[in-house]
Amino acid sequence: MANVLYDALFAPMEGSDRRLLVLPDGREISAGAFSAMVARFSHALVAAGVAPGDRVAVQVAKSPEALAVYAATVAAGGIFLPLNTAYTAEEVSYFLGNATPKLFLCDGAKEAALAPVAKSAGAGLQVLSADGSGSFPEGAAGFSDHFEPVARSGDDLAAFLYTSGTTGRSKGAMLTHSNLLSNAEVLAQEWRFTDADVLLHALPIFHTHGLFVACNVVCLTGGAMIFLPGFDRDEVIRLLPQATSMMGVPTFYTRLLDDPRFDRQLVEHMRLFTSGSAPLLAETHVEFEGRTGHRILERYGMTETNMNTSNPYEGERRAGTVGFPLPGVELKIVDPSTGETLPRGEAGMIEVRGPNVFKGYWQMPEKTREELREDGFFITGDIGVIDAEGYVSIVGRAKDLIITGGYNVYPKEIELILDEQEGVLESAVIGVPHPDFGEAVFGVLVARAGETPDPQAIMAGLAGRLAKFKQPKGLAVVAELPRNTMGKVQKNLLRDQFKGRFAK
Ligand code: AMP
């Protein structure tokens, strides 16, 4: 019987001796060996009581076994729920309470702290540690290497991913078999993935980028992955010669560019570098091309929608843009207050519709109604603009929009100019409370190594370029911008840090 996602991604691996995972120590795991592990894990899930539609939550380190739990959950008809390994027991308690999984897998080192959390959520607890050991894999060892996947249609749920939730509580985005498969198919096609590809995989697998964009595309197309536990610059530089392609967040690329060993010769053989999850500075794009001869292919997506847009594989990959809507994805820019489509070239709310768009937030019908329109368009919360040739650019998050003295200010416009100033490596522009203006524009700068930006000179430099209301009312220099694991600047933390700047 059919299991839509399993049949496309994992069923073809059965009995195959092609390599699927290459580990940093040189060990290789064939597709067939992986498939046998998935079968044993699927039996173990069923033995743990996981029935179709049940959630399987995991907070485990990235490993071949962790990836196999994802595949096994899909095979058993369950819903896979990976959690960021950085979450504390208190945070995990919220997720388990909200998702009420049948089974929760955690690292052995955290078992004692998480046992009461699992218990109060009514979840069974088993261990899967970073080295692949623990009660779950050990219990699975005796099961058969073959498992008949549970029937699942395209509309059935395959995964919940909780939104990163930089504001408010995280929401569980419900993703169906069809959401995930349709996006993997489109990306594989658009980015020309084949069974000859070896993807250097240094992303976490608790997030849409590393789990779905990377793993689903490679599993679908029959290639291999060099599976690193995380991003380690030395390891990436050592292993790049064995890869054909790499997917990264912008910080991967800035860190690589900081290393003289990362040069044209090292990556001459590479086919593709992609970037997403956070904005790639146009400057990084240009520097990358100058150094390596490759143009990074930037794309745009989110937990709730998978990928929405991509720069072209063939054709111009334009710095500072996220390219065109993917085939099958409708994208429009609307006035956030009326929902009316805006004329091309005007900035507004990005809304998307397509087979990639999720089913709603788990047990949050009101939040779902607020963000997912009845006609199927999802209100992304991102402000964007489409240029004359159809390239989409992200201007910022709607919640980061600054309203100062009644005027709307998009931080990106100011950040781009601040980034050009002498001594400035990068910047983040935020709104902070101000007694007269409601909010004031405030710029947070990071200095280039060995340089000291001069705030007064920078303010003078902005005067001729930006309308008065857009000019920062203050600037501060910090050692680095706070970023989450996916490289996104956490503006909420900066707003908190500088909220008293203009207090009376
Ligand atoms: P997440 O749900 O954690 O994947 O975060 C999704 C958000 O990341 C989007 O709504 C955007 O705000 C941001 N994002 C993703 N890709 C890009 C990109 N290429 N450029 C700018 N922002 C991006």
Residues whose N, C-alpha, C, O or C-beta is under 5 A from the ligand:
A	BS01	AMP	S164 S275 G276 S277 A278 P279 L280 R299 Y300 G301 M302 T303 V322 T380 D382 I394
